[in-house]
Amino acid sequence: MAKYLIGLDSGTTGLRSKIYDLSGNVIAQGYREYDCVYYKPGWIDQDINMMVEAMYDSLADVVAKGKKAGVDPKEIASIGLSTQRILHMYVDHDGNVMRNGMGISWQDSRCEAEAKWMSEFGDEYTQITGLPVGTAWGSGKVKWVLNNERETYERASKILTTQEYFLYKLGAKDGWFQDWSNASYFGLLDVQSMEFSDPLLKRFGISKDKLPSLVGSGWQVGTIDKYASERTGLPIGMPVCTGGGDQQCAGIGAGVIREGLCEVTFGTSGVSLAALDTPKHDPNKKVSLSAAAFPEKAWESEGLQMAAASSYRWFRDTVGQVCKLIEPITQTSPYQILDRHAEKAPVGSNGVIFQPYLAGSNCPNYDGTARGAFLGLSFKSDFASLARSVLEGVTLEARSVLEAFYSFIDIDEIILSGGATNSKLWCQIQADVYNRPATMLKEGECTVMGAAILGGVGAGVFKNVQEGVDTMVKKISTYEPNPKTVPQYNELYDLFKTAYSSLAQGDFYKKLNNFTENH
């Protein structure tokens, strides 16, 4: 009898797997970290084979820990996958990853020229895909490969994202299966019909034969094979199910499955996601319309930040690297140490504003040339000021996404998720900056939870997504906005917007990028 589910979330910098019981309690978890490869400013690749090894190792870890907690692997009903979207690869006819095993990251912004070319389509691209033109989507990156690495495209048997490649490596050997939610953010899907757009494929010069088969989320597409079982300890024959793009899975794991609910995730990226009952385009073209992670057609609106919690990680590894170095001595997470410092700084970080554009600006600016900065530095600026300014800067950028939602969707509740929910300080900053109550969940890592629920749907444990959410997702507390700090953050938000617009309108970012490329 099935008693457990496994959710697996493959992020940009690490892969996490968890075993849940059917009440949504975490029984065991495994994690493996990996890095990106930065060839040039704006160029970001990832080693796909390294990520596959991380998947096997993480699953082996969680299964072993589960056994110690009394979990019989045969009682695990299924595995569902949450994967970072847009990261894509080119595989040959034998299923080997080309380009020296490297995939092109969603954070990569090398396709500025291709994005400019896409903007010449007028409204056609956005009307078909639901996505504003920008450098984040896979379509522009494939066009870059066509323009600059034509041989790679010609030799490739398939162009894949990690969802279908991981499914294949676990045992789904009867084809390459891409769920609608991942396909939606790849930038070639007709968001109304949930089919690849023939007019767009023709304009881009991409053959449909090179793309995977489309299915819904929560579909069983295979079973654990002998090799995957040997590597992970999962039983041969256990169902392997499509999950979805990481943020669509986060929406499921946060219970954001009806219009009026909104979820804000700070992981490597920052994503604000609002559920939609019917497909609605943003009249201001700031946030996207995309497929939600459901077995049947469903939609959501979403705004993507390129560097959210990864901005805090960057700060940890550079300015705050001593916090990481002393971890073995203090037995304290570097992030906890950073938070203790950040708490000492006042609202507004003594006048320091952090621009979180370490990988460019996506929503609402769609400016791949934008770069990060600390503005307002003075002799009063200390370590605490810088640490808090990173938390505030990422949150101010998220507010700009939420305000795009407010223009055409009535939002009555904001739910927080992602690794940032481990920081009470950051959660309170979010409530204050958004001036909305911010709800916390028992399981803050909603991507993994959402993947597990979808795996349960695919294996027949739940009859639908609603039943899975009702059974497993639990709300525990709410952060209320502080009326004393809300006016200060309103003023800071205006300064934050002015800082970007002033630099962008003066062509500072473009000139800086030209400088770095030439030197």
C-alpha positions, 0 to 999 in steps of 0.5 A: 500500500502506498504511504509516501511520495517523492518530490524532486526539485532541480534548481539552478544551484542545487537539487533537492529531493524529499520523501513526504507522507500523505499528510504532507510531513517531510520524512527525509530529504537529500540535497546536492549542490552544483555550479554554473559556468560563466564563460563571459559576462551574460553567458551562463552554461550548466553541466547536464551530466553533473546535474544527472549525477546530483539527481541520482546521489540526492535520491540515493541519499533520501532513500537511505535516510528514509529507510532509517526513518522506517520507510520501505521504498516499496511503499513509495507511490511515485516520484514527480519532478520539478525542474528549472525551466528554459535551461536547455540542451541538445542531444544526439541520436544516442541521447548524449548531451552535445556542446561538451555536456553543457546546457544553456541556462535560463539566466543566460542573456547572450541572445540580446540581438535575437531578442531585438529581432523578436521584438520586430514581430510586434504583438504576435510573439506575446499573443501566441506565447503569453510571454513578453519579449526578453532574453530569458526564454529558450526560443531566443537562445535556440535562435542564437545557436542557429545563428552562431553554432549552426552545426550543433543544431543540425546534428542534434536529434532533440532540443530538450529541457531538464524535465524530459532528460531527467525523466529519461534517465530515471526510466521513461525510455519510450520517448521524450516527454515535456509537460506544458508548463515547461514548454510554455516558458520555453517560448514556442508554445501556443498558450491557448492550444497548448501545442507548439506554434507552427507560425513561430517555428517557421519564423525561427527556423526550428523543426518540430521534429527536434522538439519533445512530445507534449503532455500535461503535468501529473502524467505517468510517463515511465517507471524506474528502470534497473540502472536508476534503481541501482543508483538510487535504491528506488524499486524497479517499476515505481511510477515516474511522473511529469511534474512541471516547471519549478515555479508552476510546481511551487504554485501547486505546493503553495496551494495557489490553484484559484484566481485571487491567490498569489505566491512569491518564491525567492529561490535562485530566481524570484518568481511571483505567480498568480493563479488564473481561472481563464487565460488573461493577457496583461494589458501592459505586457509586463507579466506573462501568461503561461500554462499552469502545472495541471494534467488538464489545461490551466493558466497562471500569470507570472513575473520572473526576477533573474537573481533573488535568493541567489543575490544573497548567496552571491553576497555570502560568497563574496562580501560575506565570505567570512560567514561561510568560512567560520561555519565549521567553527560556529556550527551556524548557517552563514545565512543566519549570521548574515541575518543577525547582522542585517537585523542591526541595520534600520529600514532602508539600510542607512540609505543603501539601495541594492540593485539585484540585476546580477543576471540582468533584469527580467520582469518588468524591465526586460533588460538583459544589459542591466547589472547589479549595484550598491547605490548610496554608499557612504562612510556610514555604510557598514556590513549590516547595511549592505546585508539588509540592502540585499534583502530589501533590493530583491523584495523591492524588485518583487513589488514591481512584479506584484504591481503589474498583477494588481493592474488586471488581477484582484489579489486577496492573499500572498503566500511566501515560499522558497528558501528565503522563508527560512529567514524571519527577517526577510519574511517581515520585510516582504510583508512591509514592502508589499503592504499585504499580509504574507502567509507562511506554509508548513512546507516552505519549499513548495517546488518539491511539495508540488512535484510530489503532489503531481507525482501522486496525481500521476500514480492515482494516489490523488484523483486530482490536484485539488485533492492533493493540495487539500491533503498535503498543503498546510498554512501555519502563520501570517506576517502582518505589515508594520504600519510604521515601516510601510511609508518608509518602504513606499518612499524607498520603492520610488527611489528604487524605480528611479535608480533603474530608470535613470541608469537605463535611460542614460544608456549606462548599462549598455555602455558598461556591457560594451566596456566589459565585452571589449576589455 
